[in-house]
Amino acid sequence: MNNKMLKGLVEAGAVKAVSIVANGSVVHAEIFTLSGDKKVITTQAGTIKTWGTIDSAAKWLKKLGLGTMKLEVGKWAPNQKGLLL
């Protein structure tokens, strides 16, 4: 789900929940729609949108109009070096 699709869902009130997931040193976000679907936020190119910090992900989601988020940090390792893929 890219930025344009997410904006449309937010404006339509179709977002039930948002999770910020920190895994290793990378952070991504998942959206849960009113119909129960779970979608990962992607870039326009179709790859998973990632952030380097939890606060940068939260700020980006807040700008879209999402104010309540669940934070999952069970696999978070903020000092882990990222892999070059």
N, C-alpha and C positions, 0 to 999 in steps of 0.2 A: 504494500500500500504506500504510494508515494505522497508527497506533500499536498498536491492538489486534491487527491482523493480524500485525504485525512481532513483537510479544511472543509470539504463538502459534508463529511460525516459530522464534524463538530458543529457546523452551522445548522444542520438538520436535527441536531440533538440525538444522534444515533450512536454516540459513544457511551458505553456502559462503564468501562473501567480502563485504566492505563497502568502499565507496569514498566518501570525502569529496571532493566536487568543488567547487573554488572557481572561480567564473567572474565576472569583474568584481569587484564588491564584495559579491556574494552567494554564500553557501555552501549546498549541498544534499547529500543523501546518496543513494547507490544501493546496493541489496541484490542479491546474486547468490545464487539458491537452489541447492540440490543438483541440481535438475533442469535447471539452466542458464539459468533465466529471470532477466532483469535487471528490477528494479522500482525506481522512484523513490519515496522516502518522501513521503507526502502528509499533509495535515491531515484532520481529520474531514469538512471541507467538500469535500475532493477536490482542493484546490490543492496545488502542490508546497510541502513544508515547507522553509523557508529559515532560515538563521541569519546573523547579522552577522559572526561570527568563526569561525575554524576550531576554536578550543578549545571554544566553546559547543556546536558540533555534536558534537565528540568526547565531551564530558561527557555530553550527552544520550544518545548511543549506548552509552556505558559503563554508564550507569544501567540500560539495558535488558539488560545482560549481554554486550555485544559488546566484546571487548578488543583485537582486532587489526583495523586498518583501513588501507587504501591511501589515500594523499593525492595528489590531482591538482591542481597549482597552475599549470599552463601558461598559463591564461587569467586568472589572478588579478591583480587590480589593487586592492589594499586601500585606496588613497586615492581611488578613483573614487567619485564621488557617485552614489547610486542614483537611478533614474527613478521618478517618481510615476506609477503606472498606474492 
